[in-house]
Amino acid sequence: MKIGVFTALWANDDFEVALDKARAAGVSAVEIGVGGYPGSEHCPVAELLDSAERRDEWLGAIRVRGLMLSAISVHNNPIHPDQEIADRSRQEIRDAVRLAQLLDVPVVNGFSGLPSGAAGDRRPNWVTCPWPPHFLEILDYQWNEVAIPYWSEATKFFADHGIRFALEMHPGMLVYNVHTMLRLREAAGENLGCNFDPSHLWWNGADPVAAIRRLDDAIFHVHGKDVMVDMMNVQFNGCNDIQRYDFIPERSWTFRAIGFGHDLKAWKDIISTLRMIDYDYVISIEHEDALMSPGEGLAKAIETLRSATIVEEAGEMFWLEG
């Protein structure tokens, strides 16, 4: 298992400066944004699609530093009710998949997106409970008329290009927990899976270890991100919190560097469970800690992960012999 970093934390730096920082930090892999919310500051998508020479140059900058490219990421909303936004998002996803095939990177990360509550609505609508009854009508429209048709067709495109697409389960999106992840995968196909981020599960009261065991081979990529759940505020407001991210003393949860929300034992359990389901790829650190600088947050996350990750093959169970 390798430790990587999502280079979005250095979006204001040039591509090669970001790679130098990744190498200096001591990671083995990088994940790079190619559109949507992460932007594409480190990846000239059109140029790379058009030129093999430019792709070789771009990949060479990664490899010469001893790094690997674990994934490219395009977090957006391809089922947005604004058709212009949906069309742009869908094109970004198609471009990302084509580019991933050309770069020989096996996975593209993104979101499921979120539709409106009914045809003609202008804004996405996130439903979190089945009553009053109109919520079930909304869910039926979102799943059966929008999400499943789009993602079923998109997954065929992924399969045709030999790429797996990993959805990040995120509140505010149609896929936000294990149930919704597996429901969409069952409907759309096995080239659609999960970019597993434990922080989103913790803040909603779910257990990442149990989630890993349930998701099993649907996990294509993993984000390393922690969250501090403030139980005093949870007692007042529950886990779903709409207060601004910078209102930290009042919030129910706040993203933290790895080890500052949950202890080393929690991360060892996550890593061990990933190994148990045969995930042996990359833990890509995503820095979103408002209390810590990117440099310090990344360094402390790496320190924790180095103590938790398992890098060698287990070998034979020699103690069972004889």
N, C-alpha and C positions, 0 to 999 in steps of 0.2 A: 504494500500500500504506500502511496506517495502523498506528500504534502504539497499543495499548490496554492495559488492565489488568484483571485479574480481581479484583473488589473484596473477595474473601474475606480478603485481608490486613488489611482494616479491619472485620472482623466485629464488633468490640466498639464500633464507632462507629455513630452514627445514619446513616441512608441519605444525607441531604443533607450531612452532615459528610464522609462517604466521597466523595461526588461533588465536594465542594469540594477535597478532597485530590487527587483525580484531575485536576481542572482545573489546580490549582496545580503538579502534577508535569509538566504539559505534554502529556498524552496526548490522543488524539482519540476514543477509544472506551472503553466499559466492558463487561465481561462480568459477569453477576450470577447468583449462586446462587439456586435456587428449591426446593431440597430435597436430600435425601441427605446425603452427607458434607460438602459445602460449606455446608449449612444454607440458610435463607431469611431471614436477618436483615434483608436489604435489600429484600426483595420480599414483600409481603403477598398471597400467591398467591390465597387465597379471595376477598379483597376485590376484587382486580383482575379475577378471573373474573366476579364478580357485577355490577360497576359500570363502565360506560363512562366516567362522570365521574371515577371514581377512577383509571382507566387513564390518562386524559388528564392528570390531575394528576401522576401518577407519571412518565409519559414526559416531561411538561413540565419536571420538575425536572432531567431528564437533558439535554434539548435546550436549555434556557435557559442552560446552562453551555457550550454549544458542543460537546457530546459526542454520540456515537451509541451505540446499544446493539448490540453485535456479536453477542451470543448470550446465552441463558440456560442455566444448567447444573444438571443433576440427576444427579450421580454416585452411583449406588447399585447394588443387586444384585437385578434383577428375576427372576433364576433361582436364587435362594437356596433351599436345601432346607427351610428353615423357612418354611412357607407364609405365616405372618403377615408376615414380613419381605418375602417376594416380593410378596405382595398390596399391601403399603404402597408398595413400590418401583414397582410397575406403575401404581398410582394416581398417584403423584408424576410419573411419566413422561407419563401421559395428560394430567394437569393442565398440565404444562409445555408440551406440544405445543399444547393448546387455547389456552393463554395466549400462546404465541409467535405463533400465527395472529392473535389479537386485537391483539397489539402490533406486528404486521408486522415481526417479526424472523425471518430466514430459517432459523436453525439452532438446535437444542438440542444441548448437549454432555452426554455421559454415559459410562458404562462398559458393557461387554458383560455384566458379572456373571460369576459362576462357580457351577456346580451342585455337588451332591455327586458322589461316585464311583459311587453306585448308588442305586436307589430304596430309601428307608427310612433312608439315612444322614442324620446330623444336621448335618454340617459340610461346607462347600465343600471341594473337593479339586483342587489344582492339579497337573497332570501335566506334566512337562518332558522326558520321554524315552519311547521306545516299548517298553522292555524293563525288567523282566520282562513276560511277555505280558499280565498282568492290567491293565497300563496301557492297552493298546490297547482292552481291554474297557471300561475307564472312559471313554476318549475317545469310543468309539462311543456309549455311553449319553449322555454330556454333549452331544455334538453332535446326534445324530440323534433322541434322545428328548426333549431338553429345549431346547437353545439354538435350533436351527433352527426347530422349531415355534413357539416363542414369538416370536422376532425376525421370522419371516416374517409372522405375523399383525400384529405391532406395526408393521412397515414399511408395511403396507397402511393402517393408521391414520394414519401420518405422511403418506403420499401423499394421503389423503383430505383432510387439513388443509393441504396445500401446504407442509409443513415437512420439512426434511432433518435427520436425527439423526446426530450425529457421535460415534463411539466413540473414546475415548482409549485407545490401545494401552498397556496397563499390566501388567507382570508381576504375577501373582497373580489375574489375570482370564483368562477363556477367550480373549479377543482381546488379545494382547500383542505381536504382531509383524506384519510385512507379510503373511506367509502366512496367519495366522489371520484378519486383517482382511479380506483379499480372499476367503477361503473363506466367511466369513459373509455378506459382501455379495453374492457370487454366488448364494448360496442364498436370501437374504431379499429382495434387490431394491436398486435404485440409489438409493432415498431413504435408505439406510443407508450412511454413509461414515465418514470419519476426522476427529477433532480431533487434528491432528499435533503431538506433543510430542517434540522431538528428544532431550531429556534421557533419556527412558526407553530410547531406542534406543542412545545412547552407552554407558549403563551395562551394556548387554548385549552390547556389542562390535559393534553394527550401525552402518552408515554412514548418517546421515540424508539425505545427498544422493542416494545410491543408492535409499533408501527412497522419497523424494519422486518420483523418476523412475518407480519401479515402481507407486506408488499413483496418480499422475497425477490424473485428475478425481475420484477418490474422496476427495480432501482438501477438506473443507468449511470448516474453521476451523483456526487454528494457535495453539498456546501457545508463548510465549517463556519458556523455562526452560533453564538450563544445569546441568551436573553435572561435578564434579571426580572423575575416575577415578584412584584412588591405585594406581599400577601396582605398588608394592612389596607392598601387601596383596593385590592381584589375583594376584601370583605365588604367594602362600600359599593363597588361598581361592577364586580365580576371581571371577566377576562377581556371582553370586547371593549375597547377603549378608543374613543374618537378625539381625545384631547391631543393637542399638538405634541410632536416628538420632543420639543424643547421644554415642555412642562414636566420635567422628569419627577419632581417631588410629588406631583399629583397623579401621575400615570400608574396604571396597573402593571405595566411591563415596559422594559426598555432594552433594546438590543445592546449586547456587551461583547467584548472580546472573549474568545474561548477561555474558560476557566474563571471568568468573573461573574457568570450567572449560575453555573453549575460546576461542581467540583471535579477533580481529576477522575474519581471513581465513576461518575456519570459518563464521562467521555470514554473511559476504558470499556465500560459496558456497551456503549454504542459501537466502538471499533470492534470489539470481540463479536458482537452480534452481526455486524457486517461481514466479518470473516466467516462466521457460521453459515451465512447464506451464499458464500463464495464471491462476495464483492471484494475485489482486490485491485481497485483502480485508484482514483485520486480523491483526496479530501481537499476541496478548493476553498480556501479561507475567503470569506466575504466580510470585509471590515465595514461595520455600520455603528460603531460605538461612539456615542455623543460625548462621552466623558474622557475619551482618550484619543490622542493624535493617531493618524494612520500608521506612522512608523512604530510607535510604542505598542499600539494595539496589535499590529501584525507580529511584532517580535514576541509579545507575551502569548499570543495564540499559537505561534510556532512552538514555543517552549512547552506549552501544555500538550500539544499534539505529539511532539516528539516523545513525551513520556507515555502517551496513550497508544500510539500506532504500533502495529505489528508489521515488521518488514521482512522477516525471514519465513521460509516455509516451515511448517510444523515438523515435517519428517515423520518417520514411522513411530508408532507407539511402542517403543522398545520395551517398556515395562510390562507389556502384555505377553511378551515372548516366553515360551516355555510354560 
